[in-house]
Amino acid sequence: MNINSFVLRLSVLFTLFFFSCKQTPTNIIENNNSGFVPDDGEALFILGQANEQYMRNYLSEVRGTPLPAGFAFYTSLSGSSPLEDMSRYITFMKGYPNTMLQLAIWTGERRWGNPGYYLDEIIEGKYDENIVTLADACKSLDRPIFIRFGYEFDGHHNAYPPDKYKAAYRYFVDMMRSQNVDNVAYVWHSWGVSPYYGTEDYPEYYPELTTDVTHELWYPGDDYVDWLAVSIFGSGWGNLNTNSTMGYFVQFANSHDKPIMIAESAAIKTGNNRDPNWVIPTNTWFANVFTFIHQNDAVKAFTYINVDWEADNSTTTWGDTRIQNSVQSAQDYWSNKIGTLIHADANLFDKLGYK
């Protein structure tokens, strides 16, 4: 264990002891940062996700200078995850100056229990100590952090009832703010297609509505959201400027004065068969995504997942979405376009209002 990890562990253990008798906040605690939003016409590039070796490979084989503006990782609130994951991520990021962290908080999936079971546990206080651990780790990093709590909240795979999701989201944000965390912006992240509302599957959790099902059903409120976010995977092979869900979020973002983050994306294979030899075959996906970014000022961050999905997961059919393995036209397009996005430099934090 290096000295940085040891110091972080001692700090977290002290914090857990000190806050063991804390009271859960009952009132909204005001946001105390600017959300770390670039100027109009600019967008951050964030490299994802989770596997540090894939990130290092991108930096060595695709583009390492300048560094991406940030790196994307995942954790949960269970067990020792916040302590162990954040210790590892902080160690990684200290090797890359002037970069930010994008952190997704896993909050359960439908296959593991009743809809929103993990959200219920959060509201009941089961993970309070781990939220304090996470808050302390975030403060110790002393860089801008984007947290995607309950990412893809409206996805079929998650099946989060709107009221449970909103309550847990607010609870989490209030807990973090009560620990005086001022380097975190909170991201409300949709899966980027039509929302799942499971009246037929779970009528006891999803009452019949007299209005249309829209993503806004899950919106926790402007006081709790710094960024809106979407995922773009298979939909990226089409024109995103005519995509109804993307249009909805651009309009929603503009009406609420919030920036949009493409929080997860990759030029995946959309067929249902595994193929270990499949690589990104054209530059079409990238052209669609960069056009969407540059034609919509609301889009201010882009996260790309540069991994070999099928090598890592025996059940997926998404192929190898690494830039360095794609056809030459895709590599050339990426090389020409990625430099138009914001990367890390000595002035990045100042430009985003982080002191």
Secondary structure by P-SEA (a helix, b strand, c coil): ccaaaaaaaaaaaaaaaaaccccccccccccccccccccccbbbbbbbcccaaaaaaaaacccccccccccccccccccaaaaaaaaaaaaaaaacccbbbbbbbbcccccccccaaaaaaaaacccaaaaaaaaaaaaaaccbbbbbcccccccccccccaaaaaaaaaaaaaaaaaaccccbbbbbccccccccccccccccccccccccccccccccccccccbbbbbbcccccccccccaaaaaaaaaaaaabbbbbcccccccccccccccccccccaaaaaaaaaaaaacccccbbbbbccccccccccccccccccccccaaaaaaaaaccccccccccccccccccc
